[in-house]
Each structure stands twice: as structure tokens, then as C-alpha cells.
Amino acid sequence: MSLVQKHAPSFTADAVMGDNSFQTISLEQYRGKYVVLFFYPLDFTFVCPTEILAFDKHAKDFEKRGAVVLGVSVDSKHTHLAWRSTAKDKGGIGNIGYPLVADLTKSIARDYGVLTPDGDVAFRATFVIDKKGIVRTAHVNDLPVGRSVAEELRTLDAVKFVDDHGDQVCPAEWKEGEKTMTPDAKGVASYLSAMK
């Protein structure tokens, strides 16, 4: 069952913050901001560090859009800290600028419906949650398939645009600054007739 258009399941959990401190954070503390909540299977694995570092590379891009990034896996806060404290050439991720949330009980992944069928780890899932705490997008990839952070940014831009311009919708492949359409027969006809 999709969470899109529903209130994002709340959680309170331990996290390793950008300064390597441990803090207990809750989803509610980010109300009023967009939240890009992403799940990944495990620390010290293979595709996962490429995604963690890709989100970190674009952290300022998310911040510029009024969004916070939160990474979640079923590892402990201590494992997160150890991974952050390990150099990249040794398979670590180094010091990244956003929190990694510990979901040791798997309750967050379970509430978001992204646990693998065997219940061991979470799929690679990304949720864009709006300022009111509503899930607006959900993307889920199988374990060996890395996600596109550029697509997550594009999707966030589309959600923000629709929120700011309620009388417009974003067509396929839309990027910031491109033409949108009104959600009616005339709007779609006008948009499609301008396509090449």
C-alpha cells in the first residue's frame, strides 16, 4: 500500500549527526521543511556508499530548496559512526553533512513498507515529505540497483513547484524553469501541441 498522499509515519530514533555527535531526532522536528528520507540496506556494503556520497555531494542543493536529507538503515548508531570514521579508500564514507538514522528495531523501515520480504534490511527507497508531513513521492529500488540523486532533486523541484503554483502540474521529464501545464483538456492540448 502506497504512502503517497498520507501522513508520513512518525518516528523518533538515534542518529549520527553531521558533526559525528549522537542525537535523538524525530521526523516532527523537521515540520515546515521538505524532508528527503531515504533508506538503504546496510553500512559497510557496496552500492550503499555510492548513494550516501551522492546525497552528500548534493546536500547544498537540497538545502537550497528548503529540504533536509535523512538517511536510514537497520544499523546501529555506533555502526554509522564507525562507517563515517572510516576513510573512503578503506570502504568508509568519511564525514558526511546529514544525519544517518539508526533503525536497529527495523520499525521505521516496517512503517514505511520498505523491508525486504525476509525482513533483514530495507530496500533502496526514497520519500519526499512536504512541509505538512505528507508523503508526496515514493521511489523504491531493488537492492542491487542504485538510485539517481539527480532524479530525487528533480522530483523535489516538481513537488515544490506544484505546492507554490497549485493551478499548474509538471509533465514528464519536467525540470525547473521548463513549461508546465494547467490540469485540464485545454492545458494538455496546448502543452502537447508545443512538443517537438
Sequence and secondary structure as in RCSB ss.txt:
>XXXX:A:sequence
MSLVQKHAPSFTADAVMGDNSFQTISLEQYRGKYVVLFFYPLDFTFVCPTEILAFDKHAKDFEKRGAVVLGVSVD
SKHTHLAWRSTAKDKGGIGNIGYPLVADLTKSIARDYGVLTPDGDVAFRATFVIDKKGIVRTAHVNDLPVGRSVA
EELRTLDAVKFVDDHGDQVCPAEWKEGEKTMTPDAKGVASYLSAMK
>XXXX:A:secstr
   TTSB    EEEEE TTS EEEEEGGGGTTSEEEEEE S TTSSHHHHHHHHHHHTHHHHHHTTEEEEEEESS
 HHHHHHHHTS GGGT     SS EEE TT HHHHHTT B TTSSSB EEEEEE TTSBEEEEEEE TT    HH
HHHHHHHHHHHHHH TT B  TT  TTS  B SSHHHHHHHHHH  
